[in-house]
Structures are given as C-alpha cells and as structure tokens.
Amino acid sequence: MTVSPPRHRGENEPEIGPGIENLSLVTIPLQFKFHLGNVVYLNGGLLVNVLARTSSEIGIANASKHTHNAGMLLGLGLGIGFEHEFSSGILLYLNPNVRWSGFGSIGPAGDLHFLQGGACIGVAYKF
C-alpha cells in the first residue's frame, strides 16, 4: 500500500515532491455475519492490521529515506453481501465492503489513517 500525504511548501523553501510511504501490512479480520433472509447478509467487525515495516522518502535533490518498524493499527470493516446456494451445494456470493483503519494503534503507527473499499466475489462449496 502506498500513501501520499499532502506536503506544504513555505515561501523560501525548495520544491518538494510527494512523500511516499510503503507499508508492509497483514490484516486479521475479526468479523460477524448476520443473515437477513436467504440471500442478503451484513458483515462487519474489528480489523487488526499488523504493520511489519514502514519507509518514507521525500523527493528532493538530496532525498532522505527513513525506515522504522511499526506496531498494530486497529480498524473497522462493514459490508453487505448477497449469496445464492444451489441444491448441489455450490454457493455464489458478492460482498461489497468498506474498511477504515486508524482509530487505535500500538506502537509508532498512530499517525496512519486510511480508507479502503472493495468487493469480494466468490464460489464456494458447502459440505
């Protein structure tokens, strides 16, 4: 994941390129699934993001690079899903979702906040 925070330049400061921050991130979802009938469900819960390493770089003539280990970043996830189970046990599903991370942290990751959106599409088999 790459995050480009806004950069501000004073009157007498040189032109500075965007800062780039690379994150090594593993997300562990702790979520519930609540069925609203046979087809629609809601899912959501806590996300524990383990940040293994971050590095940032500022693009100026004498570019500086900073790397440090980070901790954990907490987040929330929420989605609405649609699924259909065939009599053969095959299950098709679509789950649009949104994830917001950054409301709590352990370690030096406290200044990171990000919003992700996406969809899970899948085929499963129910035994």
Residue pairs with C-beta under 8 A, 6 or more apart in sequence:
1 22
1 23
1 25
1 114
2 20
2 21
2 22
2 23
3 20
3 21
3 23
3 112
3 114
4 18
4 19
4 20
4 21
5 19
5 21
7 16
7 17
7 18
7 19
7 58
9 15
9 16
14 60
14 61
15 60
16 58
16 59
16 60
17 58
17 59
17 60
18 59
19 56
19 57
19 58
19 59
20 56
20 57
20 59
21 54
21 55
21 56
22 54
22 55
22 56
23 51
23 53
23 54
23 70
23 112
24 51
24 52
24 53
24 54
25 49
25 50
25 51
25 52
26 49
26 50
26 52
27 47
27 48
27 49
27 50
27 75
27 99
28 47
28 48
28 49
28 50
29 45
29 46
29 47
29 48
29 77
30 45
30 46
30 47
30 48
31 43
31 44
31 45
31 46
31 77
32 43
32 44
32 45
33 41
33 42
33 43
33 81
34 41
34 42
34 43
35 41
36 42
39 82
39 83
39 84
40 80
40 81
40 82
41 80
41 81
41 82
41 83
42 78
42 79
42 80
42 81
43 77
43 78
43 79
43 80
43 81
43 95
43 97
44 76
44 77
44 78
44 79
45 76
45 77
46 74
46 75
46 76
46 77
47 74
47 75
47 76
47 77
47 99
47 101
48 72
48 74
48 75
49 72
49 73
49 74
49 75
49 101
50 72
51 70
51 71
51 72
51 73
51 107
51 109
51 112
52 69
52 70
53 67
53 68
53 69
53 70
54 67
54 68
54 70
54 109
54 112
55 65
55 66
55 67
55 68
56 65
56 66
56 67
57 63
57 64
57 65
57 66
58 64
68 108
69 107
70 107
70 108
70 109
71 105
71 106
71 107
71 108
71 109
72 105
72 106
72 107
72 109
73 101
73 102
73 104
73 105
73 109
73 112
74 101
74 102
74 103
74 104
74 105
75 99
75 100
75 101
75 102
75 103
76 99
76 100
76 101
76 103
77 97
77 98
77 99
77 100
78 97
78 98
78 99
79 95
79 96
79 97
79 98
79 120
80 95
80 96
80 97
81 93
81 94
81 95
81 96
81 120
82 93
82 94
82 95
83 91
83 92
83 93
83 94
84 91
84 92
84 93
85 91
85 126
86 92
89 125
89 126
89 127
90 123
90 124
90 125
90 126
91 123
91 124
91 125
91 126
92 122
92 123
93 120
93 121
93 122
93 124
94 119
94 120
94 121
95 119
95 120
95 121
96 117
96 118
96 119
97 117
97 118
97 119
97 120
98 115
98 116
98 117
99 115
99 116
99 117
99 118
100 113
100 114
100 115
100 116
101 112
101 113
101 114
101 115
101 116
102 112
102 113
102 114
105 112
